[in-house]
Amino acid sequence: MTLLGIISDTRGLFREEVVAALGGCELIIHAGDVGSPMVLDRLRELAPVIAVRGNVDTAPWAQVLPETEVVRISSHRLYILHDRSRLTLDPVGAGMAAVVFGHSHKPLAK
């Protein structure tokens, strides 16, 4: 089993509470609106990071971030994007175990 940490919409802020919340994770997913490369650097001190670009990630440093990503964890595939209204695939039909997104600032589990 993999301990997965999920974060989004940091908008350039790295709060120390993140260390306690995500410390011990084996992988961290950032679902966009990173805001600063420093955030990713700090997260990488905790665990490997997979990040996608959000709507505020317009600076040149962020252009290397993909808009979507598929992550395989064990036998599960996760589809990651920032804004779920931009989801262009059927996650179940595509074999995804979950869709990870940010943008709404509201947790949702279905």
For each residue, the residues with C-beta under 8 A, 3 or more apart:
1: 74
2: 26 27 73 74
3: 24 25 26 27
4: 25 26 27 28 29 73
5: 21 22 25 27 28 29 46 47
6: 28 29 31 100
7: 10 18 22 28 29 30 31 43
8: 30 31 32 33 54 82 101 102 103
9: 31 32 33 54 102 103 105
10: 7 13 14 30 33 34 35 36 39
11: 33 34 35 56
12: 34 35 36 38 39
13: 10 35 39
14: 10 18 38 39 42 43
15: 18
16: 19 20
17: 20 21
18: 7 14 15 21 22 42 43 46
19: 16 22 23 46
20: 16 17 23
21: 5 17 18
22: 5 7 18 19 25 28 43 46 47
23: 19 20 46
24: 3
25: 3 4 5 22 28 46 47
26: 2 3 4 47 48
27: 2 3 4 5 47 48 49 50 71 73
28: 4 5 6 7 22 25 43 46 47 48 49 50
29: 4 5 6 7 49 50 51 71 78 80 100
30: 7 8 10 34 39 40 43 49 50 51 52
31: 6 7 8 9 51 52 54 80 81 82 100 101 102 103
32: 8 9 51 52 53 54 55 57 65 81 82 83 101 102 103
33: 8 9 10 11 54 55 56 57 82 102 103
34: 10 11 12 30 37 39 40 51 53 54 57 62 65
35: 10 11 12 13 39 56 57
36: 10 12 39
37: 34 40 41 61 62
38: 12 14 41 42
39: 10 12 13 14 30 34 35 36 42 43
40: 30 34 37 43 44 49 51
41: 37 38 44 45
42: 14 18 38 39 45 46
43: 7 14 18 22 28 30 39 40 46 47 49
44: 40 41 47 48 49
45: 41 42
46: 5 18 19 22 23 25 28 42 43
47: 5 22 25 26 27 28 43 44
48: 26 27 28 44
49: 27 28 29 30 40 43 44
50: 27 28 29 30 69 71 80
51: 29 30 31 32 34 40 65
52: 30 31 32 65 66 67 68 69 80 81 82
53: 32 34 57 62 63 65 66 67 82
54: 8 9 31 32 33 34 57 82 83 102 103
55: 32 33 58 82 83 103
56: 11 33 35
57: 32 33 34 35 53 54 62 65
58: 55 62
59: 62
60: 63
61: 37 64
62: 34 37 53 57 58 59 65
63: 53 60
64: 61
65: 32 34 51 52 53 57 62
66: 52 53 69
67: 52 53 81 82 86
68: 52 79 80 81
69: 50 52 66 79 80 81
70: 77 78 79 80 96
71: 27 29 50 77 78 80
72: 76 77 78
73: 2 4 27 76 78
74: 1 2
75:
76: 72 73 97 98
77: 70 71 72 94 95 96 97
78: 29 70 71 72 73 96 97 98 99 100
79: 68 69 70 87 89 91 94 96 98 99 100
80: 29 31 50 52 68 69 70 71 99 100 101
81: 31 32 52 67 68 69 84 86 87 99 100 101
82: 8 31 32 33 52 53 54 55 67 86 101 102 103
83: 32 54 55 86 101 102 103
84: 81 87 99 101 103 104
85: 103
86: 67 81 82 83
87: 79 81 84 91 99 101
88:
89: 79 93 94
90: 93 94
91: 79 87 94 96 98 99
92: 95 96
93: 89 90
94: 77 79 89 90 91
95: 77 92
96: 70 77 78 79 91 92 99
97: 76 77 78
98: 76 78 79 91
99: 78 79 80 81 84 87 91 96
100: 6 29 31 78 79 80 81
101: 8 31 32 80 81 82 83 84 87 104
102: 8 9 31 32 33 54 82 83 105
103: 8 9 31 32 33 54 55 82 83 84 85
104: 84 101 108
105: 9 102
106:
107:
108: 104
109:
110:
